[in-house]
Amino acid sequence: MRKTGDPYLTHCIHTGKILAALVPPTGNRAVDTVVAGILHDIVDDTCQNLHSIEEEFGDEVAKLVAGVSRLSYINQLLRRHRRVNLNPGSLGHEEANKLRVMLLGMVDDPRVVLIKLADRLHNMRTIYALPLPKAQAVAQETLVIWCSLASRLGLWALKAELEDLCFAVLQPQMFLKLRTELASMSMPSSRAGSSRKISARDDFPSLDSSSSTCCHSMPITVTDEATNMKELLEAVVPFDILADRRKRTSYLSNLQKSIHACIQPKVVQEARNALAALVVCEEALEQELIISASYVPGMEVTLSSRLKSLYSIYSKMKRKDVSIDKVYDARALRVVVGDKNGTLHGPAVQCCYSLLATVHKLWPPIDGEFDDYIVNPKPSGYQSLHTAVLGPDNSPLEVQIRTQRMHEYAEHGLAAHWLYKENGNKIPSLSSKDESERDVSRYFSDSEFQNSIEDDSHKYGFLKAGHPVLRVEGSHLLAAVIIRVDEDGRELLVAVSFGLAASEAVADRRSSFQIKRWEAYARLYKKVTDEWWCEPGHGDWCTCLEKYTLCRDGMYHKQDQFGRLLPTFIQVIDFTEQEEFEYWAIMSAISEGKQIETATSRTSSDSVASISTDASINTKVHFLRTMLQWEEQLLCEAGNFRQAKQGGEYYVCRSSITLEEVVIVCWPLGEIMRLRTGSTAADAARRVGSEGRLVLINGLPVLPNTELKDGDVVEVRV
C-alpha cells in the first residue's frame, strides 16, 4: 500500500498512463516504454531481478528498467549532500565520475528519462500523503532538477504540470491568489465594457529589484497541511487533458458533477471555470474557421487549447514586474494546419498566414503582441505564429498557428525523437546551433512589450538597405528586400519580387539551400539599384517598389498612393550570426560580380549539420550536449551552489569539481568517447587507431594540435 492508502500498483499503472500520453500510439519502442514504466520499481522494491524481467518482457524492457533504477543515484546524491553539512564544491571525484557515466548512458536511449519524469510526475500528484517538510523538500528538488531536465528535453507540457504541482506545495497562498485572478478574468463580470482592459490587482505583492527570478530562491510557505495541499494539487490540470478533446470533455463533466454535489473545493471550481471559459473561445474560433473554409481549401485544420501554468505566470510577473493583466499568454489556442506528413509544407505555411488574418478579423489584436517564429525560428528551432487578441470575454488570449510538421517538433521534444523515428513520422532535424538556450519556453515570446512607435523603431534599428524581408498578403508570401530606410526606421521602401514565392523558403529556413535563397535576395537588390528605381511604384512586370510604415501593432504595413495603411505587411528576417555573415558576403559578391562559393567559404565551427544529413546522429550530439549542461546544474546543486548578487548583476558560484575530461562523439557510428581535458585532434585519431590521418571536427578539417571541446563531433578520414 502507498501512504495515500491506495494499492502500490496504482502508482505503476498511472506511470504507464502518463507515458502512453507522451509516446506514439503504435510501435514496439513506444510499447516497450510503457511496459518499462509499469515495471520501473520492480528491481528496487520487490524480490524480482532484471533477469526475470528480461525473460518475461524482453531485453529492451529490462535495459530500460535498469536505466531507471540507476537514475535513482541522482536523488541519493543530492539528498545525501543536503543532509550532511558539506562545503560548496565538495562532491568527490568518484561520485562525479559515476554521475557522468550514468548520464552518458542515457544518451543512447532517452526513454529512460521519460520514464523517470513520468514516475516523478505521479509522485508529485500524490505528494500530499507525505509530511509537509518532506513534501516541500521533494517539491524543491523536483523544481530545481527534474523540471529543468524536462525543459531541456522539450517536454514542455509535462514540465508545466510539474512546476504547478511544486508551486502548490511551496507557495500555496500565491498559488491560490493567481488561480482566483485567472478565473476572474473569464467571469461574466469581467466582460463589462467592450474596450475595457483588465485592471491589475492592488493586493498583488510588490516586487522589489532584489527579487530573484531563479526558481531556487522560491520562498516556502507553511499552510494547513494534507487537506489543503490535496485540494491545491487537484486544481492543477493534468498535462494531457488539454491535448485530447475527449479527455477534456470528460474531465470538465466530472468536475461539474462534483461541484453540483458540493464536494469540490473552491480552488478546483476556479480551475474548472478557467478551463471552461477557454473552451468557449476554442468553439468560437472553430465556428469561424468553418464559416471561413474558403481561406483554407483542402487543408485539414485542428484546434486545441491550453492554460499557461501558474508558476510560469508567477515567474513572468516577477521577471517583468507586471500584473497578471499584462500576461497576455495566460490562455492560448493552438491552430495546427495539416501538411500531409510534410509533402504540403509550403502550402501549409501559406495557410498559417491566411488563418492569422481570419483570427484578426474575429478578435481585435493587441498592439505589439505579434511574433513570427516561422520566419524567425527560436534558437531551439521552434516555429509558429503567435498573436495576442482580446477574446470573446474581452480578456487577453494568445493564438498560436503552425503546421503539423512544426507542431510535432514542438510537442514531442528531443527525447521522443527515437520513438517517432521508428514509426516513420517526420520530425525536423535539430538546428545545428549548440543550444545553451534550450530552456527558453517554446510556447510564448518573452520579448519586451512594445508600447510605442518609438520603442518599435528602436527594435528595428539594425535595419539597412539590402536586408531581406517577407511580404505577407493573406496567404501570399513573397520575397522582398529593403531599398531605403527613412524617418529613423519608421518608414521603409521595399522591393517586392512577384516571381519569387517564399513559402518553401520560410518553411525550411535553416535548410542547406538557404545560400541559394540569399543569392536570390541579393540579385533582387542589385537589379533595383542597377535600374535606379527609388520611389514607390517603380519597377517592372515582376518587381515593384512599395512603401511600408511602422504602425501601433509593431508591424510595417503597406501604404498606398493616398497614404492609407493596408493589411499587407512585411516580416523582417532576423539573422543568426552565421546567416548574417553568409548573407552580406553573398551581397558583396553579387555586387562585385564574384563567385558565390569564394564569398561563403567560411563556416561556423560549431555547425554539425554540414557533416551529414543523418538526423539521428545530429540529435544524439544535441542530446549529449544537453545532458552535459544538465550535469553541470546537478553538480551545482550537489555542491550547495547559490545565486549571489554583486554590482547589480547575478552570478553563479561555480564549483571546483571537475573530471578533467572532455566527451566527444565519433563519426559516423556515434560512439561516445571520453578523453583528458586538453586532448587534441591527434589524440582522438590515436585513440581510434588511425594516427596521422586527416581529422575533421564538426565537419571541418583541423590541425592535429586543435584542442577538443565537450560535445565535438570528430571524424577520422581513413
Residue pairs with C-beta under 8 A, 6 or more apart in sequence:
1 7
1 8
2 8
2 10
2 11
2 126
2 129
3 129
3 130
4 126
4 128
4 129
5 129
6 126
8 45
11 41
11 122
11 123
11 126
12 37
12 38
12 39
12 40
12 41
13 38
14 122
14 125
15 37
15 38
15 40
15 115
15 118
15 119
15 122
16 34
16 35
16 37
16 38
16 118
18 37
18 118
18 121
18 122
18 158
18 240
19 33
19 34
19 37
19 114
19 115
19 118
20 34
21 239
21 240
21 243
21 244
22 114
22 118
22 155
22 158
22 416
23 29
23 30
23 33
23 34
23 114
23 416
23 419
24 30
24 419
24 420
24 423
24 425
26 423
27 419
27 422
27 423
28 60
28 422
29 60
29 111
29 418
29 419
29 422
30 419
30 422
30 423
32 57
32 58
32 60
32 61
32 64
32 111
33 64
33 111
33 114
33 115
33 419
35 57
35 61
36 60
36 61
36 64
36 65
36 68
36 111
36 115
37 115
37 118
37 119
39 53
39 57
39 61
39 65
40 65
40 68
40 69
40 115
40 116
40 119
41 119
42 48
42 53
42 65
43 49
43 50
43 53
43 65
43 66
43 69
44 69
44 72
50 62
50 65
50 66
51 62
53 61
53 62
53 65
54 61
54 62
63 109
64 109
64 111
64 112
64 115
67 105
67 106
67 109
67 112
67 115
68 112
68 115
68 116
68 119
70 102
70 105
71 102
71 106
71 112
71 113
71 116
73 98
73 99
73 102
74 99
74 102
74 145
74 634
75 141
77 91
77 95
77 99
77 634
77 638
78 141
78 145
78 634
78 637
78 638
79 141
81 90
81 91
81 638
81 639
81 640
82 137
82 640
86 639
86 640
87 640
88 639
88 640
88 641
88 653
88 655
89 639
89 655
89 656
89 657
90 639
91 635
91 638
91 639
91 655
91 657
93 657
93 659
95 638
96 635
96 657
96 658
96 659
97 659
99 631
99 634
99 635
100 631
100 659
100 663
100 674
103 627
103 628
103 630
103 631
104 624
104 627
104 663
104 672
104 674
106 112
106 113
106 627
107 620
107 623
107 624
107 627
107 672
108 620
109 418
110 153
110 414
110 415
110 416
110 417
110 418
110 623
111 415
111 418
111 419
113 149
113 153
113 415
114 155
114 415
114 416
116 146
117 146
117 149
117 150
117 155
117 158
117 162
118 158
120 142
120 146
120 162
121 158
121 161
121 162
121 165
123 138
124 138
124 139
124 142
124 162
124 165
124 166
124 233
125 165
125 233
125 236
126 233
127 135
127 138
127 139
127 165
127 169
127 229
127 233
128 135
128 226
128 229
128 230
128 233
129 226
130 138
131 225
132 222
132 225
132 226
132 229
135 169
135 229
136 169
136 170
136 220
139 165
139 166
139 169
139 170
140 166
140 170
140 218
140 220
142 162
142 165
142 166
143 162
143 163
143 166
143 170
143 215
143 218
144 215
144 216
144 637
145 633
145 634
145 637
146 162
147 159
147 162
147 163
147 166
147 215
148 439
148 630
148 633
149 630
150 156
150 158
150 159
150 162
151 159
151 438
151 439
152 414
152 438
152 439
152 626
152 629
152 630
153 413
153 414
153 415
153 626
154 380
154 410
154 412
154 413
154 414
154 415
154 438
154 442
155 413
155 415
155 416
156 410
156 413
156 441
156 442
156 443
157 239
157 240
157 242
157 243
157 306
157 411
158 239
160 239
160 308
160 309
160 311
160 312
161 236
161 237
161 238
161 239
161 309
163 309
163 311
163 312
164 175
164 236
164 309
164 310
164 311
165 233
165 236
166 311
167 174
167 175
167 218
167 309
167 310
167 311
167 314
168 175
168 229
168 232
168 233
168 235
168 236
169 229
169 232
169 233
170 218
170 219
170 220
170 221
171 218
171 219
171 220
171 221
171 314
172 221
172 223
172 228
172 229
172 232
173 221
173 223
174 221
174 314
175 232
175 235
175 310
176 232
176 267
177 201
177 203
177 204
178 310
178 313
178 314
178 324
179 235
179 267
179 270
179 271
179 274
179 310
180 267
180 270
181 201
181 204
181 324
182 270
182 274
182 307
182 310
182 313
182 324
182 330
183 270
183 271
183 273
183 274
184 190
185 198
185 274
185 324
185 325
185 330
185 393
185 395
185 396
186 273
186 274
186 277
186 278
186 331
186 393
186 395
187 273
187 277
190 198
190 393
190 394
190 395
191 393
191 394
193 394
194 394
196 394
197 325
198 324
198 325
198 395
198 396
199 325
200 323
200 324
200 325
200 326
201 323
201 324
204 317
204 323
204 324
207 317
207 318
207 321
210 645
211 318
212 643
212 645
212 650
213 315
213 318
213 319
214 643
214 650
215 315
216 642
216 643
217 643
223 229
231 265
231 267
231 268
232 267
234 265
234 267
234 268
235 265
235 267
235 268
235 270
235 271
236 271
237 251
237 271
237 275
237 307
238 251
240 247
241 247
241 248
241 251
241 275
242 248
242 275
242 304
242 305
242 306
242 307
243 304
245 304
248 275
248 279
251 275
252 272
252 275
252 276
252 279
255 264
255 268
255 269
255 271
255 272
256 272
258 264
258 268
259 268
259 269
259 272
264 272
274 307
274 331
275 307
277 331
277 393
278 305
278 306
278 307
278 331
278 333
279 305
280 392
280 393
281 305
281 331
281 333
281 391
281 392
281 393
281 397
282 303
282 304
282 305
282 333
284 362
284 391
284 392
285 303
285 333
285 335
285 359
285 362
285 399
286 303
288 358
288 361
288 362
289 296
289 301
289 303
289 335
289 355
289 358
292 358
295 351
295 354
295 355
295 357
295 358
295 474
295 475
296 337
296 351
296 354
296 355
299 337
299 338
299 344
299 347
299 348
299 351
300 337
300 338
301 335
301 336
301 337
301 338
301 351
301 355
302 335
302 336
302 338
303 333
303 334
303 335
303 336
304 333
304 334
304 336
305 331
305 332
305 333
305 334
306 331
306 332
306 334
306 443
307 330
307 331
307 332
308 327
308 329
308 330
308 331
308 332
308 443
308 444
312 441
313 324
313 327
313 330
316 322
316 327
316 446
317 323
317 324
317 327
319 446
320 326
320 448
320 449
324 330
325 396
326 449
327 396
328 366
328 369
328 388
328 396
328 397
328 398
329 386
329 388
329 396
329 398
329 443
329 444
329 445
330 396
331 391
331 395
331 396
331 397
331 398
332 397
332 398
332 399
332 400
332 443
332 444
333 397
333 398
333 399
333 400
334 399
334 400
334 401
334 402
334 407
335 352
335 355
335 359
335 399
335 400
335 401
335 402
336 402
336 403
336 404
336 407
337 348
337 351
337 352
337 355
337 401
337 402
337 403
337 404
338 344
338 348
338 403
338 404
339 345
339 347
339 348
339 403
339 404
339 405
341 404
341 425
341 426
342 404
342 405
342 426
345 403
345 405
345 504
345 507
345 508
346 503
346 504
346 507
347 503
348 403
348 404
348 405
348 507
349 374
349 403
349 477
349 503
349 504
349 506
349 507
350 475
350 476
350 477
350 503
351 475
352 374
352 385
352 401
352 402
352 403
353 385
353 472
353 474
353 475
353 477
354 474
354 475
355 401
356 385
356 387
356 401
357 474
357 567
359 387
359 389
359 399
359 401
360 387
360 389
362 389
363 389
363 390
363 391
363 392
363 397
364 389
364 390
365 387
365 388
365 389
365 553
366 388
366 389
366 390
366 396
367 450
367 552
367 553
367 554
368 449
368 450
368 451
368 456
368 552
368 553
368 554
369 386
369 387
369 388
369 398
369 449
369 554
370 385
370 386
370 387
370 388
370 553
370 554
370 555
371 385
371 386
371 387
371 445
371 447
372 385
372 571
373 382
373 383
373 384
373 385
373 386
373 445
374 383
374 384
374 385
374 402
374 406
374 506
374 507
374 509
375 470
375 506
375 509
375 571
375 572
375 573
375 574
376 509
376 571
376 572
376 573
376 574
377 383
377 431
377 509
377 510
378 440
378 442
379 431
379 433
379 435
379 437
379 438
379 440
380 430
380 431
380 435
380 437
380 438
380 440
380 442
381 409
381 428
381 430
381 431
381 510
382 406
382 409
382 410
382 442
383 402
383 403
383 406
383 409
383 410
383 509
384 400
384 401
384 402
384 406
384 410
385 400
385 401
385 402
386 398
386 399
386 400
386 444
386 445
387 398
387 399
387 401
388 396
388 397
388 398
388 399
389 396
389 397
389 398
389 399
390 396
390 397
391 397
398 444
400 443
402 410
403 507
405 426
405 428
406 428
408 420
408 425
408 426
408 427
409 427
409 428
410 442
412 419
412 420
412 427
414 430
414 619
414 622
414 623
414 626
415 623
417 427
417 615
417 616
417 619
418 616
420 427
421 427
421 615
421 616
427 615
429 609
429 613
429 615
429 618
429 619
430 615
430 618
430 619
430 622
431 510
431 609
432 510
432 604
432 606
432 607
432 608
432 609
432 610
432 618
433 576
433 606
433 607
434 606
434 625
434 711
435 622
435 625
435 626
436 629
438 626
438 629
440 446
450 456
450 459
450 554
453 490
453 550
453 551
453 552
456 550
456 554
457 488
457 489
457 490
457 550
458 489
459 554
460 489
460 550
460 572
461 489
463 482
463 485
463 489
463 492
463 572
464 482
464 485
465 482
465 483
465 484
465 485
465 525
466 481
466 482
466 522
466 525
466 584
466 587
467 481
467 482
467 572
467 573
468 479
468 480
468 481
468 482
468 518
468 521
468 573
468 583
469 480
469 481
469 482
469 494
469 570
469 571
469 572
469 573
470 477
470 478
470 479
470 480
470 502
470 506
470 570
470 571
470 573
471 477
471 478
471 479
471 480
471 494
471 496
471 502
471 546
471 568
471 569
471 570
472 568
472 569
472 570
472 571
473 567
473 568
474 567
477 501
477 502
477 503
477 506
478 496
478 497
478 498
478 500
478 501
478 502
479 496
479 497
479 500
479 501
479 502
479 505
479 517
479 520
479 521
479 524
480 494
480 495
480 496
480 497
480 524
480 570
481 494
481 495
481 521
481 524
481 525
481 528
482 492
482 493
482 494
482 495
483 493
483 494
483 495
483 525
483 528
483 529
483 533
483 534
483 545
484 492
484 493
484 534
485 491
485 492
485 493
486 492
486 493
489 550
490 549
490 550
491 547
491 548
491 549
491 550
492 547
492 548
492 556
492 570
493 534
493 535
493 536
493 545
493 546
493 547
493 548
494 545
494 546
494 547
494 548
494 570
495 524
495 525
495 528
495 533
495 539
495 543
495 544
495 545
496 543
496 544
496 545
496 546
497 520
497 524
497 542
497 543
498 542
498 543
498 544
499 542
499 543
500 520
500 524
505 514
505 517
508 514
510 609
512 609
512 610
512 613
514 579
514 582
515 582
515 586
515 596
515 600
518 579
518 582
518 583
518 586
518 587
519 586
519 590
519 596
521 583
521 587
522 583
522 586
522 587
522 589
522 590
522 591
523 590
524 543
525 587
525 590
526 590
526 591
527 543
528 539
528 543
528 545
531 538
533 539
533 543
533 545
534 545
535 545
536 545
536 546
536 547
536 559
536 561
537 544
537 545
537 561
538 544
538 545
539 545
546 558
546 559
547 558
547 559
548 556
548 557
548 558
548 559
548 569
548 570
549 556
549 557
549 559
549 565
550 556
551 557
551 565
555 569
555 570
555 571
556 569
556 570
556 572
557 565
557 566
557 567
557 568
557 569
558 565
558 566
558 568
558 569
558 570
559 565
559 566
560 566
575 583
577 604
578 603
578 604
578 607
581 602
582 600
585 599
585 600
585 602
586 596
586 599
586 600
588 594
588 599
589 595
589 596
589 598
589 599
589 600
590 596
603 610
603 699
603 700
605 697
605 698
605 700
606 698
607 698
607 699
608 618
608 621
608 698
608 699
608 713
609 618
609 699
610 698
610 699
610 700
611 667
611 696
611 698
611 699
611 713
611 715
612 618
612 667
612 668
614 668
616 670
617 665
617 667
617 668
617 670
617 713
620 665
620 670
621 665
621 711
621 713
624 663
624 665
624 672
624 711
625 710
625 711
628 663
628 710
628 711
635 655
635 657
636 652
636 654
636 655
639 655
639 657
641 652
641 653
641 654
641 655
642 653
643 650
643 651
643 652
644 650
644 651
644 653
645 651
658 677
660 676
660 677
661 674
661 675
661 676
661 677
662 674
662 675
662 676
662 677
662 679
662 708
662 709
662 710
662 712
663 672
663 673
663 674
663 675
663 710
663 711
664 672
664 673
664 675
664 684
664 708
664 710
664 711
664 712
664 713
664 714
665 671
665 672
665 673
665 711
665 712
665 713
665 714
666 672
666 673
666 684
666 688
666 714
666 715
666 716
667 696
667 713
667 714
667 715
668 715
673 684
673 687
673 714
675 683
675 684
675 687
675 708
676 683
678 707
679 707
679 708
680 704
680 705
680 706
680 707
680 708
681 695
681 697
681 702
681 703
681 704
681 705
681 706
681 708
681 714
682 691
682 695
682 704
682 705
683 708
684 695
684 708
684 714
684 716
685 691
685 692
685 693
685 695
685 704
685 716
688 716
690 716
690 718
693 716
693 717
693 718
694 701
694 716
694 717
695 701
695 702
695 704
695 706
695 714
695 715
695 716
695 717
696 702
696 714
696 715
696 716
696 717
697 706
697 708
697 712
697 713
697 714
698 712
698 713
699 713
699 715
708 714
